[in-house]
Amino acid sequence: MDKKIVLVGKSCSGKSTIAMELEKFGFKGQLSTTSRPMRDYEKQNVDYRFVSKEQFEDNIKLGSFVEVDNFNGWYYGLTHEDFNAADVLLLTPRGLQKYLDIMPRENFIIIYIETSIQLRVSRINGRGDKHDDSNRRWVSDEIDFENWEQWGMPWDMKISLQTENILPNLIKVLTNKNKI
């Protein structure tokens, strides 16, 4: 198994943007399944595989997922097939821990994306999400990342995305991932 690149960061930290940039260089991003409603700007089987809560629970019973998480009251999961096809995973610390519980650490290149709260607020406001949804995400992030740095720095690389100009250097490093 090739190493999976894992992008870990709070909501609106830039994980999806980095994953999209990596796709331009041949890296395949994950396609997660979720029970949450589709946002106006999202597309089925592009942003997520959107299914009903009942469908998701049926797939859990069938053992279709490598891991499942519940975030803000919605299910999220990655099927075995989608996991095997992906080069890049976007995870919370809790999601990452689920993978590390079942797979060796050396299977992953973990990149922690730290972004200023000002930039994250600007991005979340630009998405046009409902205020309640945004607040739930902020609260969940605070819980998920509360002890993240006390894990003993479980990442291979930490980047600070205070501006968007870090991407070219990050892409350069990641396109040489086999040398890491």
Rosetta blueprint (number, residue, H / E / L):
1 M L
2 D L
3 K L
4 K E
5 I E
6 V E
7 L E
8 V E
9 G E
10 K L
11 S L
12 C L
13 S L
14 G L
15 K H
16 S H
17 T H
18 I H
19 A H
20 M H
21 E H
22 L H
23 E H
24 K L
25 F L
26 G L
27 F L
28 K L
29 G E
30 Q L
31 L L
32 S L
33 T E
34 T E
35 S L
36 R L
37 P L
38 M L
39 R L
40 D L
41 Y L
42 E L
43 K L
44 Q E
45 N L
46 V L
47 D L
48 Y E
49 R E
50 F E
51 V L
52 S L
53 K H
54 E H
55 Q H
56 F H
57 E H
58 D H
59 N H
60 I H
61 K H
62 L L
63 G L
64 S L
65 F E
66 V E
67 E E
68 V E
69 D E
70 N E
71 F E
72 N L
73 G L
74 W E
75 Y E
76 Y E
77 G E
78 L E
79 T E
80 H H
81 E H
82 D H
83 F H
84 N H
85 A H
86 A L
87 D L
88 V E
89 L E
90 L E
91 L E
92 T L
93 P H
94 R H
95 G H
96 L H
97 Q H
98 K H
99 Y H
100 L H
101 D H
102 I H
103 M L
104 P L
105 R H
106 E H
107 N H
108 F E
109 I E
110 I E
111 I E
112 Y E
113 I E
114 E E
115 T L
116 S L
117 I H
118 Q H
119 L H
120 R H
121 V H
122 S H
123 R H
124 I H
125 N H
126 G H
127 R H
128 G L
129 D L
130 K L
131 H H
132 D H
133 D H
134 S H
135 N H
136 R H
137 R H
138 W H
139 V H
140 S H
141 D H
142 E H
143 I H
144 D H
145 F L
146 E L
147 N L
148 W H
149 E H
150 Q H
151 W H
152 G L
153 M L
154 P L
155 W L
156 D L
157 M E
158 K E
159 I E
160 S E
161 L L
162 Q L
163 T L
164 E H
165 N H
166 I H
167 L H
168 P H
169 N H
170 L H
171 I H
172 K H
173 V H
174 L H
175 T L
176 N L
177 K H
178 N H
179 K H
180 I L
